[in-house]
């Protein structure tokens, strides 16, 4: 379990610490957390006062507080970042579907949006059209786990449809490659 703020969202890191503390206990984690720091978080930790690091050595809550103060972006900034984050099969080498969903959900939660239905709508709205055509959502009452399961089940078919459409556009053939089956 490493924390490099350039690669890992601080909320995910904190969530992982909480999970591990339930399994191994707070004292075990307090001993290893400084060794989990990577990238610029090493310099950040080394630059903290002795008083602060002593508090952090005694309590995970102090770790959470310090990590959030340093790395958690403001709610409005998180919302802006979430609104800019889009998923396209054309950019899949840069951002795969699972990473997009994880990042989008985390940014929305950092923006203090916790309603599952609202999160599902935000994630779905910024998906590649090939996926939104194959994965529909309800008008209300969407559950994030159900949506993600359906999304990942249809990923391959949506990707295949996207690729076939792109190939047809290149060749000038604009017929629909195959029928879309919607699973409600």
C-alpha positions in Angstrom: 0.0 0.0 0.0 1.8 3.1 -1.3 0.7 6.7 -1.4 2.0 8.8 -4.3 -0.3 11.8 -4.6 0.5 12.1 -8.3 -1.0 8.6 -8.8 -3.4 7.9 -6.0 -6.3 9.9 -4.8 -6.0 10.8 -1.1 -9.6 9.7 -0.4 -8.8 6.2 -1.8 -5.6 6.0 0.3 -7.5 7.0 3.5 -10.3 4.5 2.7 -7.7 1.8 2.3 -6.0 2.8 5.7 -9.4 2.5 7.4 -10.0 -0.9 5.9 -6.6 -2.2 6.9 -7.0 -0.7 10.4 -10.1 -2.9 11.0 -8.1 -6.0 10.0 -4.7 -5.3 11.6 -5.3 -2.6 14.2 -4.4 1.0 14.4 -1.0 0.5 16.1 0.2 -1.8 13.3 -0.6 0.8 10.7 0.8 3.7 12.6 4.2 1.9 12.5 4.2 1.5 8.7 2.4 4.5 7.3 5.5 6.7 6.9 7.1 4.0 4.8 4.1 4.0 2.5 4.7 7.5 1.3 6.1 7.9 -2.2 6.8 10.9 -4.5 6.4 14.3 -3.1 4.5 13.0 0.0 7.9 12.0 1.4 9.1 15.6 1.3 5.7 16.7 2.7 6.0 14.3 5.7 9.7 15.3 6.3 8.7 18.9 6.4 6.1 18.5 9.1 6.9 19.7 12.6 7.9 17.2 15.2 4.8 18.1 17.2 2.6 17.2 14.3 4.4 13.9 13.4 4.3 12.9 17.1 0.5 13.3 17.0 0.4 11.3 13.8 2.4 8.6 15.4 -0.4 8.2 18.0 -3.5 8.4 15.9 -4.8 7.6 12.5 -7.3 10.5 12.8 -4.3 12.8 12.9 -3.0 11.1 9.7 -6.4 11.6 8.0 -6.5 15.3 9.1 -3.0 16.0 7.8 -3.4 14.1 4.5 -6.8 15.8 3.8 -5.3 19.2 4.6 -2.4 18.7 2.3 -3.9 16.7 -0.6 -7.7 16.9 -0.6 -8.9 19.4 -3.1 -11.7 21.8 -2.4 -15.2 20.7 -3.1 -15.7 23.1 -6.0 -12.4 22.2 -7.5 -13.4 18.5 -7.2 -16.7 19.2 -8.9 -15.0 21.1 -11.7 -12.5 18.2 -12.2 -15.4 15.7 -12.2 -17.3 17.7 -14.8 -14.2 17.8 -17.0 -13.5 14.0 -16.7 -15.0 12.1 -19.7 -14.6 8.6 -21.0 -14.2 7.8 -24.6 -13.0 4.5 -26.2 -10.9 6.7 -28.5 -8.9 7.8 -25.4 -8.9 4.3 -23.8 -5.1 4.1 -23.8 -5.0 7.2 -21.5 -8.0 6.4 -19.3 -9.7 3.0 -19.2 -13.3 2.6 -18.2 -12.7 1.3 -14.7 -10.2 4.0 -13.9 -12.6 6.6 -15.2 -15.4 5.3 -13.0 -13.2 5.2 -9.9 -11.8 8.7 -10.5 -15.2 10.2 -11.3 -16.9 8.7 -8.2 -14.0 9.8 -5.9 -14.1 13.3 -7.3 -17.9 13.5 -6.9 -17.5 12.3 -3.3 -14.8 14.9 -2.7 -17.3 17.5 -4.1 -19.6 16.3 -1.3 -22.0 14.5 -3.6 -23.0 11.2 -1.9 -26.4 10.4 -3.4 -25.9 7.2 -5.4 -28.5 8.1 -8.0 -26.9 11.5 -8.7 -23.4 9.9 -8.9 -24.7 7.3 -11.4 -26.2 10.0 -13.5 -23.0 12.0 -13.5 -20.8 9.0 -14.4 -23.3 7.8 -17.1 -23.6 11.3 -18.6 -19.9 11.5 -19.5 -19.5 8.0 -20.9 -18.7 7.2 -24.6 -22.0 7.2 -26.6 -21.4 3.6 -27.5 -21.8 2.7 -23.8 -24.7 5.0 -23.1 -26.5 3.4 -26.0 -26.0 -0.1 -24.5 -26.3 0.7 -20.8 -29.4 2.5 -19.8 -30.2 4.0 -16.4 -33.5 4.4 -14.6 -35.2 7.8 -14.2 -34.5 7.6 -10.5 -33.3 5.2 -7.8 -30.1 4.0 -9.5 -27.7 2.1 -7.3 -24.0 2.5 -8.0 -23.1 -1.2 -7.5 -25.8 -2.3 -9.9 -24.8 0.3 -12.5 -21.1 -0.6 -12.3 -21.9 -4.3 -12.7 -24.1 -3.6 -15.8 -21.5 -1.2 -17.2 -18.6 -3.7 -17.0 -20.8 -6.5 -18.3 -21.6 -4.4 -21.5 -18.1 -2.9 -21.9 -16.8 -5.4 -24.4 -20.0 -5.2 -26.6 -20.0 -1.4 -26.5 -16.3 -1.3 -27.4 -16.8 -3.6 -30.3 -19.8 -1.5 -31.5 -17.7 1.6 -31.2 -14.8 0.1 -33.2 -17.1 -1.1 -35.9 -18.8 2.3 -36.2 -15.3 4.0 -36.4 -14.2 1.5 -39.1 -17.4 2.1 -41.1 -17.0 5.8 -40.9 -13.4 5.4 -42.3 -14.6 3.3 -45.2 -17.7 5.4 -45.9 -20.2 2.7 -45.0 -22.6 4.1 -42.5 -24.9 1.1 -41.8 -25.4 0.1 -38.2 -23.0 -2.8 -37.4 -25.4 -4.8 -35.2 -28.5 -4.2 -33.2 -28.2 -2.8 -29.7 -29.9 -4.9 -27.1 -30.8 -2.9 -24.0 -30.9 -4.6 -20.7 -33.2 -2.9 -18.2 
